[in-house]
């Protein structure tokens, strides 16, 4: 039995609660079951700006983040949040968590023709977004209208990401399961390192890893991405670092499935 197959067996047995030798093909989590499907994870990517040197956060950013944190509990594991800190426009203010990678993601893929303004939340890709937040209640209700639709969907695609840490090195294993009988192609796997910095910084994107193109996954196949290693900077809290994978349609850039490491 190969190491890859052992991991696949473990993955399936954890989901199904049985051993690989006992796994029946009518089990809902067996990729060989043509009727198998998984809950589709909704992704809220929140582009925000803060003023570290002023020790201040714009009120509308607070409203947006707090609204999403409240909704995170509402959807019980069906919502994944990512927060990208953007460079402030003014020359006298700064956000020490901002990065060039975050700016490029927003400018080149997400913003489109919309004027630059934060918070700007995108839901499972660039097709659906909400900019601004006049109050926590208004933001929550607007987000909930979108998420209520997204979080009831099921899809014949499942993603799993696991990490193993040795000192400051984080090894990242990622698998994608294609349920059903038909193949799926033209996928893009985007990977990120996220740190929980507490308060209103629970889902802070700290690093963008090299994305992986998935040409095709056959029906009933477990596809393993290349193993990745990320060295956690010494000034980070390594115990509060996790990895995230977004599985996108490579053409429309819609997020089809997502997962975060425990």
Buried (B, 14 or more C-beta within 10 A) or exposed (E): EEEEEEBBBEBBBEBBEBEBEEBEEEBEBBBBBBEBBBBBBBBBBBBBBBBBEEEEBBEBBBBBBBBBBBBBEEBEEBBBBBBBBBBBEEEEBBBEBBBEBBBEBBEEEBBEEEEBEBBBBBBBBBEEBBBBBEEBEEBBEBBBEBBEEBBEEEBBBBBBBBBEEEEEEBBBBBBBBBBBEEEBEEBBBBBBBBBBBEEBBBBBBBBBBEBBEBEEBEBBBBBEBEEBEBEBEEEBEBEEBBBBBBBBBBEEBEBBBBBBBE
